Amino acid sequence: MLVQEWMTRDVIAVAPDTSIMKASRLMKDNSIRRLPVVDQEQHVIGIISDRDIKEASPSKATSLDVHEMYYLLSELKIHDIMTKHPICAKETDSMEAMAFIMAEQRFGGMPVVNAESKLVGIITESDIFKVLVAITGVRIGGIQLAFELPVTPHSLRPILDALKELGAGFVSILTSQESNDAPFRRVYIRLRALDKEKELAIVSEIKKNFPSLLYWEPGMNNT
């Protein structure tokens, strides 16, 4: 899953000499929380968030009058408060790698640049959620089974064979492992929707033959 498949392409950016007031208005009017800052060649030189603007704005308890506050905000420029040289994603980076960076660095979003290091898009937490929904197949519906299996060759095959014999169809199969040397892994299997009686029969049979079944969840209904 490449960044270029999921990023927002029509990204709104600002120049470093843009006023704080204008940047704040752009965010509000477009319901966004961050703006990349670019130079004349569209190279990313910074990023600014709504939090940056709030922290730079005068407190409500200030003794300044309205005209003085507006004057200060009009004089304060993006380059005064932006985060300089932000980490950027590349179009050809993977979404999972960028999600890891965003989680580790506590970023809410990252500008995306092309091979010439020019701004071409942005990815945010919302895009990560879209990827999660897509790869799990939860929108399709069905039921999900969760197993804890040993990290050994072919440990999953008997379960898949049993599900096929029971007439189950697969939507997604995901695995997670805490570390390279962990003895067990979690496996999540989403099955295509069947009538409730058939689904319960499948779950009952799997429970009987595979004690590694941790839990099962009814999926979202198709709409």
N, C-alpha and C positions, 0 to 999 in steps of 0.2 A: 504494500500500500504506500504509494508515493505521495509526498506532500502536494505535488501539482494536481493530484486527483481530488483533493479535499479542501484546498485553500480557497479563501475568498479572493477573487481576482480584482474586482472593482474596489480596490482599497483606497481609502481617503488618507492622504498624507499632507503634511504641512511643511513650510519652509522654516528655517531656524529663526527668522526675524518676524514670524507671525506673533501677534499679540495673544496673551493668555485669554483675553475675553473672546477673541475670535475662535480659538481652539476649543474653549468651553462650549461655545454656541454650536460648533460643528459636531461635537460629541452628543450634545443634547438633541439636536435636530435629526441626527442619523442613528440615535440609540446605540452608540458605541462607547467603549470604555478606554480606548487607547488610540493613539495616532503615531505612525512612523514619521520621523523627521528626515527630510531628504535635501540634498543640495541641488544645484541646477542641472546636474547630469543624472538625477534620480538615484544617486547612491545613498544608502541609508547611513545617516550620521548620528541618529539618536532615536529615542522613543519617549513618548509622554503619556501618562495615564490620567484618568480623572482624579485619582488619589493625589498625584503630583500637583494638580491644579488646586485641589482643596487645601492641601498643606501650604501652598504658596499664597493663598488668598487671605486677606485680613480676617481675623476672628470676628464673630458676631458681637463680641464684647469690646471691640475697638472703639476708641474715642473719635475716630475719623468720621466725618460726615459723608453722605452718599456721594457727593461730587468728588471728594478727595479719594474715596475708594475707587471710583470709576477711573480717575486719573492714574492712580497707581497701577491698576490692572491693565490699562491701555498702554502704559509705558513698559510693563514687565513683558519680556519676550520669551518665546519657547526655549531659545538657547540658554537662558538663565537658569532653567529648572529641569531641562530634559536629562534623561539618562544617556550619556554619550557612549558611542561604540557598542551598541547592544548586540547580544548574540542573535544571529539571524539563521533561519533555516534555508536550505537550498531546495530548489524545485525537485531535485532527484533524491533528497533525503527520505528516509522511511518515516511514516507517521508514528510508529511505535517508538523509534529512537527519539523523535522530537517530543513525544509525550513523556518519555523518561526524563529528558532535560528539563521540561517545563515543571514536572513534579519535583525534581531535585532542587531546582533553582527557585521554585515557587513563582513561576511566571504565569500570568494570565493569558499571554499571547506572545507570538514571535513574528517579526517581519519575515517575508520570504523573498529571496533574491535569486536572480538567474546567474548564468555563467559569467556575466560581465559585472556581477555584484550590484545590479540595479534592481530596485524594488518592483516586484511583480505580483505580490499578494501578501496575505497575512493568515496565520492560523491561530485559533483561540481555543479556549476550553470547550466551547460549544462544538467545534469541529472534532475534538477528541471524543465527545459524547456521540456524535454522529457515526464515527468509526466503530465505536463499541456496539451501537445498535445494529450496524450493518453486519459486523463479523459474527455476532451472536445469533443473528436471524430471529430475534425476538419479535420483530414486526410481523413475521410470517405466521407466528402462533405455535401451536403444538405444545409438547411438554419437554421439560429438561430433567435429565438424570445426572447426578453427580457421584463420582466414584473416587476412592483413594486407592491407587494401585502402586505396586512396587516398580521401581525404575529398572525394569529388566526387559529384554527383547520379547516382543509378542504378548505382553501382559494384557493388552487391550483386545487382542484378536478374538478370544472366546466370547467376550461380551458383544462385540460387533456381529459375530456369526449368529449368536443367539437372538439378537434383535432382528436380524434379517429373516431368520426362520419364523419369527413371530409376526412377520409382515410389516415391520416398522420401516419407515423411510427417514433418511437423515437430512437435517437442515444444516447443522454445524457440529463440529467436534473441536473443542478447545482444551488445551492442557496448561497447567501452571506448576512450577517447581520452585521451591524456596531458594535452592542453591544447586550448584553443579554436583555436589556430593550428597544431596538429600536422598534418603532411601525410598521416599514415596513421592508421588505426584498426584495432583488433582486432575481429573478428567471430567469435562462437562459435555454432555451429548444432548443436542436438541433434536427431537423427533417431529416429523410432520404430524399435523393434527389429524386425529381419527375420532370416531364417536367415543363418548366417555366410557362406555362399557369395554370397548376394545383397549383403550388406553389403560384402564385399571387392570385389565387382564395381563397386559404386557408388564406393567409395573410389578404385579403380584408374582409373575413367573421369574422376573429378573431378581427380585428380592429373595426368592426361594433359592436360587442357584448361585447368586453372587453377593455374599455378605459384605463385599467392599462397597455396596451402594450406600452412600452417606445420606442422601435425601433425594426427593424428587419434587418438582414444582409444576403445577399446571401453567401452561404458557398463556400469552395473550391470544384472545380469539381473533380470527381473521375478520377484517371489516371491509 
